[in-house]
Amino acid sequence: MIESLSQDVRYGLRVFLSKPGFTVVAVITLALGIGASTAIFSVVNGVLLKPLPYREPQRLVQFWETNPPKGWTEAVVAPANFFDWQAQSGSFEEMGAYIGSDTRSAGITGLQMTGNGPPVLVKALYVTGNVFSVLGADAALGRTLTSDETWAGHEKVAVLSNGIWKRRFGSDPDIIGKKIQLDGSAVEVVGIMPAGFYFPSQEAELWIPMGWNQTRLAQVRRPHFLRVIGRLKTGVSIEQAQSEMTGIAERLEQQYPRTNTQMGVGLGPMLEWIVSDTRTVLLTFLAAVAFLLLIACANVANLMLVRAAGRTREIALRVALGASRFRIARQLLIESVILSLIGGGLGVMLAAWGTDILLGINPDNIPRLGEISINPPVLGFALVVSILTSLIFGLAPALGSSNPDLSTMLKEGGQKGTVSHGGKLRSVLVASEVALSCILVIGAGLVVKSFIRLQQVDPGFQPDHLLTFKISLRGKKYSEAAQSNAFFNSLEQKVRSLAGVQGFALVTRLPLKGYPWTSDFTIEGRSPEEFGKEVRHKEITPDYFETLGIPMIAGRKFDESDGPNSVPVVIVNEALARMHFQSEDPIGKRLKFSKPTEDDTWNTIVGVVKDTKQDGLRKAPRPEIFQPLLQNPQSDMMLAVRTAVTPASLLPAMNEQIHALDPDLALSEIATGEQLIHASLGGDRFAMFLLSLFAGAALLLAAVGIYGVMSYSVAQRTHEMGLRMALGAQARDVVGLVVRGGLKVSLSGVSVGVVAAYGLTRLIERLLFGVSATDPVTFVFVSLMLVGVALVACFIPARRSSRVDPMVALRYE
């Protein structure tokens, strides 16, 4: 058996070497399909399938709070609720927490690291000391944090990621036990985490205990700012844990009605929490690439059928000499496997290259990208796909050729210019290619149209000639508001003095960057039951709106008189004015950042400003309130500078001015206005790029498939065409005959594809913006484009057939 198989393999290789044109086309087609499939599977494996890098990750869960009246579905947790969960729950070995936000991104903060090189802003995460114990993660060097270190009164310590240890400290093992400077304070390094560890995302570079007063924090049921994780006890299911936590939430609601009314708790697998937003997108890509692989298989199957039709005499002679049906089928299947394995090997190389491109695009909305690689599971996938594709495209030719009509094959094998067997099957395969291509191209067309619509959305500000970056003032020298205000005033004077600067402003959060903190607010004179929920608020300097090009709708902007000793004032956006004032004029009305029954400072509304996009271009602006920075000082601020020159050209000069004021400060989150827009479209651009790439490849393969079938058909019908022309047929008649045959196949494929796309495109509605999943313009345009491609693919062989010399054709054997 081994010798026989070896003989089949050697013979198959000789056959492919003798037909290099066929072999190259088939291998490239398979490499394209297998390579694309492998590249996307590497992403799906790294993001969705690969376990988290923690001990027994299936037992890790993520918690969140819910509150239907507030619209909270997966909200951050109040510290006091977290402590009660810890004390009352019996389903978990441990619970830990870290400072979070209202999104899946962690509440990572920038800390100024000085010493061991130039100042740099490092990304730190404040955690409870037992977080590493909950995760089941040990340090590679030193130790992790302890539970006692969570609270005030202990020495300041930190655990470093492997990445920052290498970059900043040159992998020096003696850093353990030494102190580093963070925000002007000495912090002891107690541990280095192993390479590949991250929590909660790869953005975090070091972890620091919260260092808060435990007794005071245990009373805080507002605000909500913690993310909570837990490790289930052995044998406890998520459903059991959820039931217990629901009971705890109900008891807390009875005990604390003022803060916990309708406050529920949810939990789910930690992996699901991290990847849930991207699951639909990645599975869409996997489905699209599966279509592409099927198109490639159909194309190669057609090539194999054509090749089998040309080997009729060989197969007939083999059968006549005693070869069994199984022996013939095995030979042809082995040839298919050889072809597929060669294509799969080249496909893996293409996948490695494609994966690097995907990582280079680096969309922010896809987590765990750093875990994507061509690893053994991915190589196993490529091998399985290669074998399966060989069966898909090789089975029909093998079975069809292994049971021949010996008499007919010996006759037809010696003839040229006749129509060979398998014509109907080839037509079905081409129609299938066209149908699958139609589905892919329509889906890509919808996503492209959606992306174009997104690019046309008004962000609410003028992004051109705008430079932005972040400065964090930390440590003892900025412990008082007056100190940070003095720094920002000096910085404004220095920056405004630079040539090319037209405007300067400070804001706590830029448009398109979201915002982690929200508040309730009450409008003076409204009933106690009527108050605003989830309002966003920003602190700004007077020239903020002018610098960003945001128009005032009514009232006035802030000025220098709006200081700490003047009447508290605010400016609201259009969304808040529409929602809460409707036909009323909001100017002169007063509001406070609390519920009606709570005491707080009243702020007078002095202006209404145009809405700006806050959470990306897709989402509608939410109610937003702006306060003067002088009335509510902050230490972490974004700087926005309007320039008359290329924004990036001013960065060195501004960096110099900042270091002249404080040499220990480092800039972070540097971006132009155009880069802010570009970053906000990262996920949509990623989807558009991939689907368009797959659709383009599908269209090319469909065109090649149609061309190949029509070329073969014309070659087989040479005698017929010559006879028709000898009997008086014109060249246009012959061209029309060939083109009609090709169009018939193509139109049937387009019809099936449009019907299938009408149902399947509804699955990608989440990827669309401003476009219906059944957009008729896209469906019609793609259908016409495919028909046009089919016309071109048919016309070339049709034109060749019209040039047949009748005498030559009639003498053709």
Sequence and secondary structure as in RCSB ss.txt:
>XXXX:A:sequence
MIESLSQDVRYGLRVFLSKPGFTVVAVITLALGIGASTAIFSVVNGVLLKPLPYREPQRLVQFWETNPPKGWTEA
VVAPANFFDWQAQSGSFEEMGAYIGSDTRSAGITGLQMTGNGPPVLVKALYVTGNVFSVLGADAALGRTLTSDET
WAGHEKVAVLSNGIWKRRFGSDPDIIGKKIQLDGSAVEVVGIMPAGFYFPSQEAELWIPMGWNQTRLAQVRRPHF
LRVIGRLKTGVSIEQAQSEMTGIAERLEQQYPRTNTQMGVGLGPMLEWIVSDTRTVLLTFLAAVAFLLLIACANV
ANLMLVRAAGRTREIALRVALGASRFRIARQLLIESVILSLIGGGLGVMLAAWGTDILLGINPDNIPRLGEISIN
PPVLGFALVVSILTSLIFGLAPALGSSNPDLSTMLKEGGQKGTVSHGGKLRSVLVASEVALSCILVIGAGLVVKS
FIRLQQVDPGFQPDHLLTFKISLRGKKYSEAAQSNAFFNSLEQKVRSLAGVQGFALVTRLPLKGYPWTSDFTIEG
RSPEEFGKEVRHKEITPDYFETLGIPMIAGRKFDESDGPNSVPVVIVNEALARMHFQSEDPIGKRLKFSKPTEDD
TWNTIVGVVKDTKQDGLRKAPRPEIFQPLLQNPQSDMMLAVRTAVTPASLLPAMNEQIHALDPDLALSEIATGEQ
LIHASLGGDRFAMFLLSLFAGAALLLAAVGIYGVMSYSVAQRTHEMGLRMALGAQARDVVGLVVRGGLKVSLSGV
SVGVVAAYGLTRLIERLLFGVSATDPVTFVFVSLMLVGVALVACFIPARRSSRVDPMVALRYE
>XXXX:A:secstr
 HHHHHHHHHHHHHHHHH HHHHHHHHHHHHHHHHHHHHHHHHHIIIIIS  SSSSGGGEEEEEEEEGGGTEEEE
 B HHHHHHHHHH  SEEEEEEEE  SSSS   EEEEEESSSS EEEEEEEE TTHHHHHT   SEE    GGGG
BTTS  EEEE HHHHHHHHTT GGGTT EEEETTEEEEEEEE  TT  SSSTT  EEEE  B HHHHTT  SS  
EEEEEEE TT  HHHHHHHHHHHHHHHHHH HHHHTT EEEEEEHHHHHHHHHHHHHHHHHHHHHHHHHHHHHHH
HHHHHHHHHTTHHHHHHHHHTT  HHHHHHHHHHHHHHHHHHHHHHHHHHHHHHHHHHHHH  TTSTTGGG    
HHHHHHHHHHHHHHHHHHHHHHHHHHSS  HHHHHHHTT  SS  TTHHHHHHHHHHHHHHHHHHHHHHHHHHHH
HHHHHTS  SS  TTEEEEEEE  SGGG SHHHHHHHHHHHHHHHHTSTTEEEEEEESS TTS  S EEEEEETT
S TT  EEEEEEEEE TTHHHHHT  EEEE    TT  TTS  EEEEEHHHHHHHTTTS  TT EEESS TTS  
  EEEEEEE    SS SSS    EEEEETTTS  SEEEEEEEESS GGGGHHHHHHHHHHH TT   EEEEEHHH
HHHHHTHHHHHHHHHHHHHHHHHHHHHHHHHHHHHHHHHHHTHHHHHHHHHTT  HHHHHHHHHHHHHHHHHHHH
HHHHHHHHHHGGGGGGG SSS TT HHHHHHHHHHHHHHHHHHHHHHHHHHTT  HHHHHH  
